[in-house]
Amino acid sequence: MAKTTILTAALLASTLLAAPAFAQTKLVVGASYVPHAEILEQAAPILAKEGIELEIIPFQDYILPNTALASGELDANYFQHVPYLNEVLKDNPDYHFVSAGAIHVEPIGLYSKRWDSLQDLPDNGEVILRDSVAEEGRILAIFVREGVVTLPEGKDVYTARVSDIAGNPKNLTFKADVEAALLAQVYLNDEADAVVINANYALDAGLNPVTDPIAVESAENNPYANIITVREGDETRPEIVRLVEVLKSEPIRKFIEEKYKGAVVPVAE
């Protein structure tokens, strides 16, 4: 009888030690369909084993995920980078959001049905990009790298605006007034000499963001990493911390690398 009691106690202790680190907790995270929601789906079973239920709410635009986070419908969202978030916060002083961690970079690309490179763009050609001030420097960095436009000496390219262009030998027009979700269709309709498309929308449209663009930004030292965004103060919640840790873990990194083959790049630690 004593042996049975000891064995039962040992089994109970073993069970307690193996129990999830969290009491059953639910996290509701808003995300773009591709690749964000797909990445979160890979993290969900890992978190479930630790007592964290991950509910993923997909969004097709870049406005509603922040609206839902502000209203408390979401615990976090996963779709934006810090420069975009900073612009959102400027326009919405009642939003108090912070980054809980950077997860991946989606190198942005320029697509054209008419030309094979940026150097091939014609005089007075038109380039269409999304209606986001935060993206302008990012896109100009590609044109500067390719030697198609120049900026004033000493100007930080990532803070540049189209209006800062100093040299534009081809007299290109940069039209920044199209919603991001519509850019892939603009390209498919052949509405301009070149169209800038975010990798997530390119993937969603069946494009290959590595091989289809005529020019792609570098992922190295890229300040446009996509982040887990939370309300200020929630970045230290244990379940949020654990979510970020799992998204940065080796299994998720491997999934991203194998699934997207360079179209989505895990953030280097």
C-alpha positions in Angstrom: 0.0 0.0 0.0 2.8 2.3 0.9 4.5 1.6 -2.5 1.2 2.4 -4.3 0.9 5.7 -2.5 4.5 6.6 -3.3 4.0 5.7 -7.0 0.8 7.7 -7.2 2.5 10.7 -5.7 5.4 10.4 -8.1 3.0 10.2 -11.1 1.1 13.2 -9.8 4.3 15.2 -9.4 5.4 14.2 -12.9 2.1 15.3 -14.3 2.3 18.7 -12.6 5.8 19.2 -13.9 4.7 18.4 -17.5 1.6 20.7 -17.3 1.5 23.7 -19.6 3.3 26.8 -18.4 0.1 28.8 -18.8 -3.3 28.4 -17.4 -5.7 28.1 -20.3 -5.4 31.5 -22.0 -6.8 32.8 -25.3 -5.1 35.2 -27.6 -7.0 36.8 -30.5 -4.6 38.0 -33.2 -5.6 39.9 -36.4 -3.5 39.2 -39.4 -3.3 39.6 -43.2 -4.2 36.3 -44.9 -0.8 35.8 -46.5 1.7 35.2 -45.1 0.8 36.4 -41.6 -2.2 34.2 -40.9 -0.4 31.2 -42.4 2.6 31.7 -40.1 0.3 32.1 -37.1 -1.4 28.8 -38.0 2.0 27.1 -37.7 2.5 28.7 -34.2 -1.0 27.7 -32.9 -0.3 24.0 -32.1 2.9 24.9 -30.4 1.2 27.4 -28.2 -1.8 25.1 -27.6 0.5 22.6 -26.0 1.5 25.3 -23.5 -2.1 26.3 -22.7 -2.4 29.3 -25.0 -5.3 29.1 -27.5 -4.6 31.2 -30.6 -7.6 32.6 -32.5 -6.6 34.1 -35.8 -8.8 36.8 -37.4 -7.9 37.4 -41.0 -8.1 40.9 -42.5 -7.8 42.0 -46.2 -6.8 45.6 -45.5 -4.4 47.7 -43.5 -6.9 49.8 -41.6 -9.3 47.5 -39.7 -6.6 45.5 -37.9 -5.6 48.6 -35.9 -9.2 49.7 -35.4 -10.0 46.3 -33.9 -6.9 46.4 -31.7 -7.8 49.8 -30.4 -11.4 48.7 -29.6 -10.1 45.7 -27.7 -11.5 43.1 -30.2 -7.9 41.9 -30.7 -5.1 41.2 -28.3 -2.5 41.9 -31.1 -2.2 42.2 -34.8 0.4 41.0 -37.2 0.6 42.8 -40.6 2.5 46.1 -40.3 6.0 47.4 -39.9 7.2 50.2 -37.6 7.4 53.0 -40.2 3.7 52.4 -41.1 2.7 52.1 -37.4 4.4 55.4 -36.7 2.3 57.1 -39.4 -0.8 55.5 -38.0 0.0 56.8 -34.5 0.5 60.3 -35.8 -3.0 60.2 -37.4 -4.6 58.5 -34.4 -3.4 60.0 -31.1 -5.9 57.9 -29.2 -4.1 54.7 -30.3 -1.4 53.6 -27.9 0.3 50.8 -29.7 3.8 49.4 -29.5 5.8 46.6 -31.1 6.1 43.4 -29.1 8.7 42.1 -31.5 9.8 42.0 -35.2 9.2 38.6 -37.0 9.9 38.8 -40.7 10.6 41.1 -43.7 8.6 40.9 -47.0 10.9 42.4 -49.6 8.8 44.8 -51.7 9.0 44.5 -55.5 8.3 46.4 -58.7 6.4 44.6 -61.3 6.0 45.4 -65.0 4.3 43.7 -68.0 6.1 46.1 -70.4 9.7 46.2 -69.2 12.5 43.9 -67.9 14.3 46.3 -65.6 14.1 49.8 -64.1 16.7 51.0 -66.5 14.2 50.0 -69.3 11.5 52.3 -68.1 10.7 54.9 -70.7 11.0 58.7 -70.5 7.9 60.1 -68.9 7.0 56.6 -67.6 4.5 56.1 -64.8 5.1 54.2 -61.6 2.2 53.3 -59.3 2.6 52.7 -55.6 0.5 52.4 -52.6 -1.0 55.4 -50.8 1.3 55.4 -47.8 3.9 58.0 -46.9 5.7 55.4 -44.9 6.4 53.3 -48.1 7.8 56.1 -50.3 11.4 56.0 -49.0 11.4 52.3 -49.1 10.4 52.3 -52.8 12.8 55.2 -53.6 15.6 53.2 -52.1 15.2 50.6 -54.9 15.3 53.4 -57.6 18.3 55.0 -56.0 20.1 51.6 -55.8 19.4 51.0 -59.5 20.7 54.5 -60.4 17.3 55.6 -61.9 16.8 58.6 -59.5 18.9 60.5 -57.0 18.2 62.2 -53.8 19.8 65.3 -52.3 23.3 64.6 -50.8 23.0 63.4 -47.2 19.3 62.6 -47.4 18.4 59.4 -45.6 16.7 57.4 -48.2 14.3 55.6 -45.9 12.8 59.0 -44.7 12.6 60.4 -48.2 9.4 61.3 -50.0 8.8 61.4 -53.7 8.9 65.2 -53.5 12.6 64.9 -52.3 13.8 63.4 -55.6 16.7 65.6 -56.9 17.6 63.8 -60.1 15.0 62.1 -62.4 16.6 61.8 -65.9 13.6 59.8 -67.2 11.1 62.3 -65.8 9.2 59.4 -64.2 5.9 60.1 -62.5 5.3 58.4 -59.2 1.6 58.0 -58.5 1.1 57.2 -54.8 -2.7 57.0 -54.5 -3.7 53.4 -54.8 -4.8 51.2 -51.9 -2.3 48.4 -51.3 -4.8 45.6 -51.7 -5.6 46.8 -55.3 -2.0 47.0 -56.6 -1.8 43.5 -57.8 -4.9 44.0 -60.0 -3.5 47.3 -61.3 -0.4 45.3 -62.4 -2.5 42.5 -63.9 -4.5 45.1 -65.8 -1.2 46.6 -67.1 -2.2 50.1 -66.0 1.3 51.6 -65.7 4.9 51.1 -66.7 5.7 49.7 -63.2 3.6 48.8 -60.2 4.9 48.4 -56.6 3.3 45.5 -54.8 3.8 44.4 -51.2 4.8 40.7 -51.0 1.8 39.6 -49.1 -0.6 40.9 -51.7 1.6 39.5 -54.5 1.5 36.1 -52.9 -2.3 36.4 -52.4 -2.6 37.2 -56.2 -0.6 34.1 -57.2 2.6 36.1 -58.1 6.1 35.0 -57.1 7.6 38.0 -55.2 11.1 36.6 -55.8 11.1 35.9 -59.6 8.3 38.0 -61.0 9.4 41.6 -60.1 11.8 43.5 -62.3 13.4 44.8 -59.1 13.2 43.8 -55.4 14.5 45.6 -52.3 17.1 44.0 -50.1 16.1 42.2 -47.0 19.4 42.8 -45.3 19.3 45.6 -42.7 15.8 46.3 -43.7 13.9 48.6 -41.3 10.5 47.3 -42.6 10.2 44.1 -40.6 6.6 43.1 -39.9 5.8 43.2 -36.2 3.5 41.9 -33.5 1.6 45.1 -32.5 -0.1 45.3 -29.1 -1.7 48.0 -26.9 1.0 49.7 -24.8 1.7 47.7 -21.7 0.6 44.4 -23.2 4.1 43.8 -24.7 5.1 42.3 -21.3 2.1 40.0 -20.9 3.6 36.5 -20.6 1.4 35.0 -23.3 2.3 37.8 -25.7 6.0 37.3 -24.9 5.6 33.6 -25.6 3.8 34.3 -28.9 6.8 36.3 -30.1 9.2 33.7 -28.9 7.4 31.0 -30.8 7.2 33.1 -34.0 11.0 33.6 -33.7 11.7 29.9 -33.0 13.6 27.6 -35.3 10.5 25.5 -36.4 8.7 28.7 -37.5 11.8 30.1 -39.2 12.2 26.9 -41.1 8.6 27.0 -42.1 9.0 30.5 -43.4 12.1 29.7 -45.4 10.7 26.5 -46.9 7.2 27.9 -47.6 8.1 31.3 -49.1 11.6 30.7 -50.6 12.8 34.2 -50.1 9.5 36.1 -50.6 9.3 36.3 -46.8 12.5 36.4 -44.7 12.7 35.7 -41.0 14.3 38.6 -39.0 17.8 37.8 -38.0 18.5 38.0 -34.3 
